[in-house]
Each structure stands twice: as structure tokens, then as C-alpha cells.
């Protein structure tokens, strides 16, 4: 049971855009509150970037949800 090669690593899926808009926050507002550039929020929402654990926890805290409500391992990428 070794580690998967980089090309086969699981992706992190998310419901960030839905959670953010339900909270009434723009990408810029959320980015300012968690300390990243607004484009980073867009990359995460589109699945082009997986957030670090620290960033995922900060986002969940700001949106007042549990981290697993907005981020999970994408089982289809296996």
C-alpha cells in the first residue's frame, strides 16, 4: 500500500461557491477575511487548486460550517 503517484492523487471537490454565496460574501470579501488573493478563491471554487488544511479550516470558520460540508475527496478521480 504505497502512496499514489502524483498524477493519480485524489482531487478535493468542493461546494465553496454555494456556501460563499449563501453567506452573502463576494470572492473578494472571503479572500480578505482568510488572507488570500481573491483569485485563489476562484481557483478553489473551480477545482483548479486544492486549499491547504489551514486555508480550508479558515474558510469553513468564516462561513460558519464544518470543513467537510464544503470540501471532500473526489472519489471519481481514483
Backbone atoms as SQL, in Angstrom:
CREATE TABLE atoms (id INTEGER PRIMARY KEY, chain TEXT, resi INTEGER, resn TEXT, atom TEXT, x REAL, y REAL, z REAL);
INSERT INTO atoms VALUES
  (1, 'A', 1, 'UNK', 'N', 0.828, -1.189, 0.000),
  (2, 'A', 1, 'UNK', 'CA', 0.000, 0.000, 0.000),
  (3, 'A', 1, 'UNK', 'C', 0.865, 1.242, 0.000),
  (4, 'A', 2, 'UNK', 'N', 1.416, 1.569, -1.105),
  (5, 'A', 2, 'UNK', 'CA', 2.240, 2.762, -1.205),
  (6, 'A', 2, 'UNK', 'C', 1.425, 3.979, -1.540),
  (7, 'A', 3, 'UNK', 'N', 2.096, 5.080, -1.545),
  (8, 'A', 3, 'UNK', 'CA', 1.460, 6.350, -1.897),
  (9, 'A', 3, 'UNK', 'C', 1.185, 6.371, -3.391),
  (10, 'A', 4, 'UNK', 'N', 0.060, 6.963, -3.782),
  (11, 'A', 4, 'UNK', 'CA', -0.284, 7.055, -5.198),
  (12, 'A', 4, 'UNK', 'C', 0.692, 7.980, -5.911),
  (13, 'A', 5, 'UNK', 'N', 1.021, 7.671, -7.157),
  (14, 'A', 5, 'UNK', 'CA', 1.829, 8.610, -7.935),
  (15, 'A', 5, 'UNK', 'C', 1.088, 9.933, -8.069),
  (16, 'A', 6, 'UNK', 'N', 1.832, 11.027, -8.210),
  (17, 'A', 6, 'UNK', 'CA', 1.270, 12.378, -8.257),
  (18, 'A', 6, 'UNK', 'C', 0.100, 12.485, -9.243),
  (19, 'A', 7, 'UNK', 'N', 0.220, 11.905, -10.415),
  (20, 'A', 7, 'UNK', 'CA', -0.812, 12.022, -11.437),
  (21, 'A', 7, 'UNK', 'C', -2.121, 11.358, -11.020),
  (22, 'A', 8, 'UNK', 'N', -2.075, 10.417, -10.076),
  (23, 'A', 8, 'UNK', 'CA', -3.264, 9.698, -9.665),
  (24, 'A', 8, 'UNK', 'C', -3.798, 10.150, -8.313),
  (25, 'A', 9, 'UNK', 'N', -3.238, 11.200, -7.731),
  (26, 'A', 9, 'UNK', 'CA', -3.705, 11.645, -6.428),
  (27, 'A', 9, 'UNK', 'C', -5.147, 12.112, -6.497),
  (28, 'A', 10, 'UNK', 'N', -5.861, 11.896, -5.400),
  (29, 'A', 10, 'UNK', 'CA', -7.253, 12.315, -5.337),
  (30, 'A', 10, 'UNK', 'C', -7.350, 13.832, -5.364),
  (31, 'A', 11, 'UNK', 'N', -8.423, 14.298, -5.961),
  (32, 'A', 11, 'UNK', 'CA', -8.682, 15.737, -6.010),
  (33, 'A', 11, 'UNK', 'C', -9.637, 16.097, -4.886),
  (34, 'A', 12, 'UNK', 'N', -9.591, 17.332, -4.491),
  (35, 'A', 12, 'UNK', 'CA', -10.510, 17.842, -3.482),
  (36, 'A', 12, 'UNK', 'C', -11.660, 18.525, -4.207),
  (37, 'A', 13, 'UNK', 'N', -12.862, 17.989, -4.010),
  (38, 'A', 13, 'UNK', 'CA', -14.064, 18.595, -4.574),
  (39, 'A', 13, 'UNK', 'C', -14.608, 19.584, -3.544),
  (40, 'A', 14, 'UNK', 'N', -15.471, 20.481, -3.985),
  (41, 'A', 14, 'UNK', 'CA', -15.972, 21.458, -3.027),
  (42, 'A', 14, 'UNK', 'C', -17.324, 22.041, -3.421),
  (43, 'A', 15, 'UNK', 'N', -17.945, 22.635, -2.409),
  (44, 'A', 15, 'UNK', 'CA', -19.177, 23.412, -2.576),
  (45, 'A', 15, 'UNK', 'C', -18.917, 24.842, -2.100),
  (46, 'A', 16, 'UNK', 'N', -17.722, 25.318, -2.333),
  (47, 'A', 16, 'UNK', 'CA', -17.342, 26.620, -1.805),
  (48, 'A', 16, 'UNK', 'C', -18.181, 27.754, -2.372),
  (49, 'A', 17, 'UNK', 'N', -18.384, 27.779, -3.669),
  (50, 'A', 17, 'UNK', 'CA', -19.141, 28.890, -4.264),
  (51, 'A', 17, 'UNK', 'C', -20.552, 28.952, -3.677),
  (52, 'A', 18, 'UNK', 'N', -21.183, 27.797, -3.563),
  (53, 'A', 18, 'UNK', 'CA', -22.539, 27.746, -2.995),
  (54, 'A', 18, 'UNK', 'C', -22.544, 28.247, -1.546),
  (55, 'A', 19, 'UNK', 'N', -21.606, 27.782, -0.738),
  (56, 'A', 19, 'UNK', 'CA', -21.544, 28.197, 0.664),
  (57, 'A', 19, 'UNK', 'C', -21.215, 29.684, 0.788),
  (58, 'A', 20, 'UNK', 'N', -20.326, 30.154, -0.059),
  (59, 'A', 20, 'UNK', 'CA', -19.939, 31.576, -0.022),
  (60, 'A', 20, 'UNK', 'C', -21.109, 32.469, -0.385),
  (61, 'A', 21, 'UNK', 'N', -21.817, 32.125, -1.465),
  (62, 'A', 21, 'UNK', 'CA', -22.937, 32.966, -1.878),
  (63, 'A', 21, 'UNK', 'C', -24.077, 32.911, -0.864),
  (64, 'A', 22, 'UNK', 'N', -24.300, 31.758, -0.238),
  (65, 'A', 22, 'UNK', 'CA', -25.329, 31.657, 0.806),
  (66, 'A', 22, 'UNK', 'C', -24.980, 32.549, 1.996),
  (67, 'A', 23, 'UNK', 'N', -23.689, 32.755, 2.210),
  (68, 'A', 23, 'UNK', 'CA', -23.241, 33.627, 3.300),
  (69, 'A', 23, 'UNK', 'C', -23.259, 35.100, 2.906),
  (70, 'A', 24, 'UNK', 'N', -23.559, 35.375, 1.629),
  (71, 'A', 24, 'UNK', 'CA', -23.635, 36.752, 1.168),
  (72, 'A', 24, 'UNK', 'C', -22.283, 37.413, 0.972),
  (73, 'A', 25, 'UNK', 'N', -21.241, 36.601, 0.765),
  (74, 'A', 25, 'UNK', 'CA', -19.890, 37.144, 0.593),
  (75, 'A', 25, 'UNK', 'C', -19.450, 37.070, -0.862),
  (76, 'A', 26, 'UNK', 'N', -18.743, 38.090, -1.310),
  (77, 'A', 26, 'UNK', 'CA', -18.105, 38.047, -2.624),
  (78, 'A', 26, 'UNK', 'C', -16.797, 37.278, -2.482),
  (79, 'A', 27, 'UNK', 'N', -16.208, 36.924, -3.603),
  (80, 'A', 27, 'UNK', 'CA', -14.881, 36.281, -3.561),
  (81, 'A', 27, 'UNK', 'C', -13.880, 37.181, -2.851),
  (82, 'A', 28, 'UNK', 'N', -13.941, 38.469, -3.157),
  (83, 'A', 28, 'UNK', 'CA', -13.006, 39.421, -2.549),
  (84, 'A', 28, 'UNK', 'C', -13.190, 39.481, -1.039),
  (85, 'A', 29, 'UNK', 'N', -14.425, 39.533, -0.581),
  (86, 'A', 29, 'UNK', 'CA', -14.686, 39.611, 0.860),
  (87, 'A', 29, 'UNK', 'C', -14.186, 38.367, 1.589),
  (88, 'A', 30, 'UNK', 'N', -14.461, 37.201, 1.027),
  (89, 'A', 30, 'UNK', 'CA', -13.979, 35.964, 1.653),
  (90, 'A', 30, 'UNK', 'C', -12.462, 35.919, 1.639),
  (91, 'A', 31, 'UNK', 'N', -11.872, 36.272, 0.507),
  (92, 'A', 31, 'UNK', 'CA', -10.411, 36.275, 0.390),
  (93, 'A', 31, 'UNK', 'C', -9.782, 37.198, 1.431),
  (94, 'A', 32, 'UNK', 'N', -10.338, 38.384, 1.600),
  (95, 'A', 32, 'UNK', 'CA', -9.815, 39.331, 2.593),
  (96, 'A', 32, 'UNK', 'C', -9.875, 38.741, 3.999),
  (97, 'A', 33, 'UNK', 'N', -10.962, 38.065, 4.311),
  (98, 'A', 33, 'UNK', 'CA', -11.140, 37.517, 5.651),
  (99, 'A', 33, 'UNK', 'C', -10.220, 36.331, 5.942),
  (100, 'A', 34, 'UNK', 'N', -9.871, 35.554, 4.905),
  (101, 'A', 34, 'UNK', 'CA', -8.990, 34.398, 5.136),
  (102, 'A', 34, 'UNK', 'C', -7.532, 34.680, 4.784),
  (103, 'A', 35, 'UNK', 'N', -7.267, 35.857, 4.199),
  (104, 'A', 35, 'UNK', 'CA', -5.890, 36.255, 3.937),
  (105, 'A', 35, 'UNK', 'C', -5.268, 35.727, 2.665),
  (106, 'A', 36, 'UNK', 'N', -6.091, 35.603, 1.603),
  (107, 'A', 36, 'UNK', 'CA', -5.557, 35.186, 0.299),
  (108, 'A', 36, 'UNK', 'C', -6.034, 36.163, -0.765),
  (109, 'A', 37, 'UNK', 'N', -5.508, 36.033, -1.975),
  (110, 'A', 37, 'UNK', 'CA', -5.936, 36.838, -3.112),
  (111, 'A', 37, 'UNK', 'C', -7.299, 36.325, -3.579),
  (112, 'A', 38, 'UNK', 'N', -8.145, 37.233, -4.068),
  (113, 'A', 38, 'UNK', 'CA', -9.488, 36.811, -4.490),
  (114, 'A', 38, 'UNK', 'C', -9.441, 35.753, -5.591),
  (115, 'A', 39, 'UNK', 'N', -8.393, 35.779, -6.427),
  (116, 'A', 39, 'UNK', 'CA', -8.294, 34.781, -7.495),
  (117, 'A', 39, 'UNK', 'C', -8.105, 33.374, -6.921),
  (118, 'A', 40, 'UNK', 'N', -7.473, 33.274, -5.754),
  (119, 'A', 40, 'UNK', 'CA', -7.295, 31.969, -5.110),
  (120, 'A', 40, 'UNK', 'C', -8.651, 31.353, -4.795),
  (121, 'A', 41, 'UNK', 'N', -9.587, 32.169, -4.336),
  (122, 'A', 41, 'UNK', 'CA', -10.933, 31.667, -4.052),
  (123, 'A', 41, 'UNK', 'C', -11.570, 31.145, -5.341),
  (124, 'A', 42, 'UNK', 'N', -11.405, 31.862, -6.425),
  (125, 'A', 42, 'UNK', 'CA', -11.923, 31.411, -7.720),
  (126, 'A', 42, 'UNK', 'C', -11.293, 30.100, -8.161),
  (127, 'A', 43, 'UNK', 'N', -9.980, 29.963, -8.005),
  (128, 'A', 43, 'UNK', 'CA', -9.297, 28.725, -8.375),
  (129, 'A', 43, 'UNK', 'C', -9.826, 27.550, -7.559),
  (130, 'A', 44, 'UNK', 'N', -10.042, 27.781, -6.267),
  (131, 'A', 44, 'UNK', 'CA', -10.573, 26.716, -5.410),
  (132, 'A', 44, 'UNK', 'C', -11.985, 26.351, -5.855),
  (133, 'A', 45, 'UNK', 'N', -12.834, 27.348, -6.079),
  (134, 'A', 45, 'UNK', 'CA', -14.223, 27.090, -6.489),
  (135, 'A', 45, 'UNK', 'C', -14.297, 26.294, -7.782),
  (136, 'A', 46, 'UNK', 'N', -13.400, 26.532, -8.704),
  (137, 'A', 46, 'UNK', 'CA', -13.396, 25.821, -9.989),
  (138, 'A', 46, 'UNK', 'C', -12.667, 24.477, -9.921),
  (139, 'A', 47, 'UNK', 'N', -12.113, 24.140, -8.769),
  (140, 'A', 47, 'UNK', 'CA', -11.399, 22.875, -8.626),
  (141, 'A', 47, 'UNK', 'C', -10.020, 22.881, -9.246),
  (142, 'A', 48, 'UNK', 'N', -9.483, 24.074, -9.516),
  (143, 'A', 48, 'UNK', 'CA', -8.160, 24.187, -10.125),
  (144, 'A', 48, 'UNK', 'C', -7.051, 24.231, -9.078),
  (145, 'A', 49, 'UNK', 'N', -7.433, 24.358, -7.825),
  (146, 'A', 49, 'UNK', 'CA', -6.466, 24.465, -6.729),
  (147, 'A', 49, 'UNK', 'C', -7.089, 23.850, -5.489),
  (148, 'A', 50, 'UNK', 'N', -6.325, 23.004, -4.801),
  (149, 'A', 50, 'UNK', 'CA', -6.788, 22.427, -3.543),
  (150, 'A', 50, 'UNK', 'C', -6.200, 23.240, -2.396),
  (151, 'A', 51, 'UNK', 'N', -7.046, 23.723, -1.509),
  (152, 'A', 51, 'UNK', 'CA', -6.544, 24.542, -0.409),
  (153, 'A', 51, 'UNK', 'C', -5.751, 23.715, 0.590),
  (154, 'A', 52, 'UNK', 'N', -4.838, 24.379, 1.280),
  (155, 'A', 52, 'UNK', 'CA', -4.142, 23.716, 2.385),
  (156, 'A', 52, 'UNK', 'C', -5.169, 23.436, 3.474),
  (157, 'A', 53, 'UNK', 'N', -4.807, 22.587, 4.404),
  (158, 'A', 53, 'UNK', 'CA', -5.707, 22.302, 5.514),
  (159, 'A', 53, 'UNK', 'C', -5.998, 23.572, 6.300),
  (160, 'A', 54, 'UNK', 'N', -4.980, 24.377, 6.546),
  (161, 'A', 54, 'UNK', 'CA', -5.170, 25.630, 7.291),
  (162, 'A', 54, 'UNK', 'C', -6.154, 26.541, 6.567),
  (163, 'A', 55, 'UNK', 'N', -5.988, 26.701, 5.255),
  (164, 'A', 55, 'UNK', 'CA', -6.885, 27.567, 4.495),
  (165, 'A', 55, 'UNK', 'C', -8.304, 27.003, 4.489),
  (166, 'A', 56, 'UNK', 'N', -8.457, 25.692, 4.311),
  (167, 'A', 56, 'UNK', 'CA', -9.782, 25.076, 4.324),
  (168, 'A', 56, 'UNK', 'C', -10.475, 25.309, 5.666),
  (169, 'A', 57, 'UNK', 'N', -9.727, 25.186, 6.754),
  (170, 'A', 57, 'UNK', 'CA', -10.298, 25.415, 8.085),
  (171, 'A', 57, 'UNK', 'C', -10.668, 26.878, 8.294),
  (172, 'A', 58, 'UNK', 'N', -9.839, 27.787, 7.797),
  (173, 'A', 58, 'UNK', 'CA', -10.158, 29.225, 7.902),
  (174, 'A', 58, 'UNK', 'C', -11.434, 29.544, 7.137),
  (175, 'A', 59, 'UNK', 'N', -11.543, 29.012, 5.918),
  (176, 'A', 59, 'UNK', 'CA', -12.728, 29.253, 5.088),
  (177, 'A', 59, 'UNK', 'C', -13.973, 28.728, 5.793),
  (178, 'A', 60, 'UNK', 'N', -13.906, 27.493, 6.295),
  (179, 'A', 60, 'UNK', 'CA', -15.052, 26.899, 6.985),
  (180, 'A', 60, 'UNK', 'C', -15.447, 27.737, 8.198),
  (181, 'A', 61, 'UNK', 'N', -14.468, 28.227, 8.917),
  (182, 'A', 61, 'UNK', 'CA', -14.741, 29.037, 10.103),
  (183, 'A', 61, 'UNK', 'C', -15.459, 30.331, 9.725),
  (184, 'A', 62, 'UNK', 'N', -14.988, 31.010, 8.692),
  (185, 'A', 62, 'UNK', 'CA', -15.612, 32.253, 8.246),
  (186, 'A', 62, 'UNK', 'C', -17.043, 31.998, 7.769),
  (187, 'A', 63, 'UNK', 'N', -17.241, 30.871, 7.053),
  (188, 'A', 63, 'UNK', 'CA', -18.568, 30.555, 6.521),
  (189, 'A', 63, 'UNK', 'C', -19.465, 29.882, 7.559),
  (190, 'A', 64, 'UNK', 'N', -18.897, 29.614, 8.747),
  (191, 'A', 64, 'UNK', 'CA', -19.645, 29.004, 9.854),
  (192, 'A', 64, 'UNK', 'C', -20.238, 27.646, 9.491),
  (193, 'A', 65, 'UNK', 'N', -19.400, 26.817, 8.843),
  (194, 'A', 65, 'UNK', 'CA', -19.783, 25.449, 8.503),
  (195, 'A', 65, 'UNK', 'C', -18.630, 24.520, 8.864),
  (196, 'A', 66, 'UNK', 'N', -18.920, 23.244, 8.926),
  (197, 'A', 66, 'UNK', 'CA', -17.853, 22.274, 9.145),
  (198, 'A', 66, 'UNK', 'C', -17.084, 22.109, 7.838),
  (199, 'A', 67, 'UNK', 'N', -15.800, 21.898, 7.937),
  (200, 'A', 67, 'UNK', 'CA', -14.961, 21.837, 6.734),
  (201, 'A', 67, 'UNK', 'C', -15.439, 20.759, 5.762),
  (202, 'A', 68, 'UNK', 'N', -15.907, 19.628, 6.286),
  (203, 'A', 68, 'UNK', 'CA', -16.354, 18.549, 5.391),
  (204, 'A', 68, 'UNK', 'C', -17.682, 18.861, 4.707),
  (205, 'A', 69, 'UNK', 'N', -18.352, 19.936, 5.111),
  (206, 'A', 69, 'UNK', 'CA', -19.566, 20.361, 4.413),
  (207, 'A', 69, 'UNK', 'C', -19.241, 21.070, 3.098),
  (208, 'A', 70, 'UNK', 'N', -18.008, 21.572, 2.980),
  (209, 'A', 70, 'UNK', 'CA', -17.649, 22.268, 1.738),
  (210, 'A', 70, 'UNK', 'C', -16.486, 21.630, 0.991),
  (211, 'A', 71, 'UNK', 'N', -15.689, 20.785, 1.657),
  (212, 'A', 71, 'UNK', 'CA', -14.564, 20.119, 0.993),
  (213, 'A', 71, 'UNK', 'C', -14.604, 18.619, 1.260),
  (214, 'A', 72, 'UNK', 'N', -14.315, 17.824, 0.225),
  (215, 'A', 72, 'UNK', 'CA', -14.232, 16.375, 0.387),
  (216, 'A', 72, 'UNK', 'C', -13.358, 15.807, -0.721),
  (217, 'A', 73, 'UNK', 'N', -12.891, 14.577, -0.526),
  (218, 'A', 73, 'UNK', 'CA', -12.097, 13.916, -1.549),
  (219, 'A', 73, 'UNK', 'C', -13.012, 13.480, -2.673),
  (220, 'A', 74, 'UNK', 'N', -12.644, 13.789, -3.886),
  (221, 'A', 74, 'UNK', 'CA', -13.436, 13.440, -5.063),
  (222, 'A', 74, 'UNK', 'C', -13.194, 11.985, -5.399),
  (223, 'A', 75, 'UNK', 'N', -14.135, 11.125, -5.062),
  (224, 'A', 75, 'UNK', 'CA', -13.985, 9.685, -5.274),
  (225, 'A', 75, 'UNK', 'C', -13.910, 9.324, -6.756),
  (226, 'A', 76, 'UNK', 'N', -14.456, 10.145, -7.621),
  (227, 'A', 76, 'UNK', 'CA', -14.444, 9.854, -9.060),
  (228, 'A', 76, 'UNK', 'C', -13.053, 9.985, -9.670),
  (229, 'A', 77, 'UNK', 'N', -12.124, 10.638, -8.957),
  (230, 'A', 77, 'UNK', 'CA', -10.793, 10.858, -9.534),
  (231, 'A', 77, 'UNK', 'C', -9.859, 9.689, -9.289),
  (232, 'A', 78, 'UNK', 'N', -10.335, 8.646, -8.599),
  (233, 'A', 78, 'UNK', 'CA', -9.482, 7.485, -8.303),
  (234, 'A', 78, 'UNK', 'C', -9.193, 6.684, -9.553);
